[in-house]
Every structure is written in structure tokens, then in C-alpha cells.
Amino acid sequence: MSATPLGGTIVPFLLMQSPLQNFANLIVSYFIEIWDFLIFIGQISGVIIVLIGAILWFTETNQSRGKGLVFSGVMLSVVIEYFVLFPPAFVLT
């Protein structure tokens, strides 16, 4: 420890983390990557489901299933956008 001009001492601050903290940070980083990938897959699948539903609905191949797919795709997109706007706590760090 070294003395300061005002007579106090400086305590060196170590930036080392314990192995458990390093492991937790590694797991959180993997969760963030997996979360981003799942959001991407959810957004793409929502669009694809709506397109397939619209094709089935408007070509009158299977109107009831087409309407259901369009509704499901819109609901999936709304849920995905909710999780984009309000992500879990591990994504915010």
C-alpha cells in the first residue's frame, strides 16, 4: 500500500474474478446468444406461417386452416415482439 499526499492509503483494486463468476458470465453469454437466435427463428417463422396461411386462405385450398395459420402467425409475431421489447434479465447485462 502506498501513502497519498493527504496521508491516506490506496488499496489496490483487483479486477480478478473468482472461477465461479467467470463460469456464470460464460453461461450468461451463451444464454444471450441462444436468446438472439431464438428471436431470429421466431421472427422468420412468424412471417412464413402468415404467408402459408394467406396462400391457403386466398386460393381457397383450405380456408379454415389458412385463417388459423394467419391468426397463429400474427400471434407468434406479437409474442416475439413482446420479448424483443422486454427481454429477460440475462439479456440486459
C-alpha positions in Angstrom: 0.0 0.0 0.0 1.2 3.4 -0.8 0.6 6.7 1.0 -1.3 9.6 -0.6 -0.4 13.3 -0.2 -3.2 13.7 2.2 -2.0 10.9 4.5 -4.4 8.1 3.5 -3.6 4.8 1.9 -4.5 3.5 -1.5 -5.9 -0.1 -1.5 -5.2 -1.7 -4.9 -8.4 -2.9 -6.5 -8.0 -6.2 -8.1 -10.1 -6.9 -11.2 -9.8 -10.7 -10.9 -13.0 -12.7 -10.6 -13.5 -16.0 -9.0 -13.8 -19.1 -11.2 -17.5 -19.3 -10.3 -18.1 -15.8 -11.5 -16.2 -16.5 -14.7 -18.3 -19.6 -15.3 -21.6 -17.7 -14.6 -20.5 -15.0 -17.1 -19.8 -17.7 -19.7 -23.2 -19.3 -19.2 -24.9 -15.9 -19.4 -23.1 -15.1 -22.6 -24.3 -18.4 -24.1 -27.9 -17.7 -22.9 -27.7 -14.3 -24.7 -26.5 -15.9 -28.0 -29.2 -18.6 -27.8 -31.9 -16.0 -27.0 -30.9 -13.9 -30.0 -31.0 -17.0 -32.2 -34.5 -17.9 -30.9 -35.8 -14.4 -31.5 -34.5 -14.6 -35.1 -36.1 -18.0 -35.7 -39.4 -16.8 -34.2 -39.5 -13.7 -36.4 -38.8 -15.7 -39.6 -41.3 -18.5 -38.7 -44.0 -15.9 -38.0 -43.6 -14.4 -41.4 -43.5 -17.9 -43.1 -46.6 -19.1 -41.2 -48.6 -15.9 -42.2 -47.6 -16.4 -45.9 -48.5 -20.0 -46.0 -51.8 -19.3 -44.3 -52.6 -16.5 -46.7 -51.8 -18.7 -49.7 -54.1 -21.4 -48.3 -56.8 -18.9 -47.4 -56.9 -16.9 -50.6 -56.5 -19.8 -53.0 -59.5 -21.4 -51.3 -57.5 -24.7 -50.9 -58.2 -24.9 -47.2 -59.8 -21.7 -46.0 -60.3 -22.7 -42.3 -56.7 -23.9 -41.9 -55.4 -20.8 -43.8 -57.3 -18.5 -41.4 -55.9 -20.4 -38.4 -52.4 -20.2 -39.7 -52.7 -16.4 -40.4 -54.0 -15.9 -36.9 -51.3 -18.1 -35.3 -48.6 -16.3 -37.3 -49.8 -12.9 -36.1 -50.0 -14.1 -32.5 -46.5 -15.6 -32.8 -45.2 -12.3 -34.2 -46.8 -10.3 -31.3 -45.3 -12.6 -28.7 -41.9 -12.4 -30.3 -42.1 -8.6 -30.5 -43.0 -8.5 -26.8 -39.9 -10.5 -25.9 -37.8 -8.1 -28.2 -39.2 -5.1 -26.3 -39.0 -6.7 -22.8 -36.2 -9.2 -22.8 -35.3 -11.3 -19.8 -32.8 -10.0 -17.3 -29.8 -12.1 -18.6 -30.0 -10.3 -22.0 -29.8 -6.8 -20.4 -26.4 -7.5 -18.8 
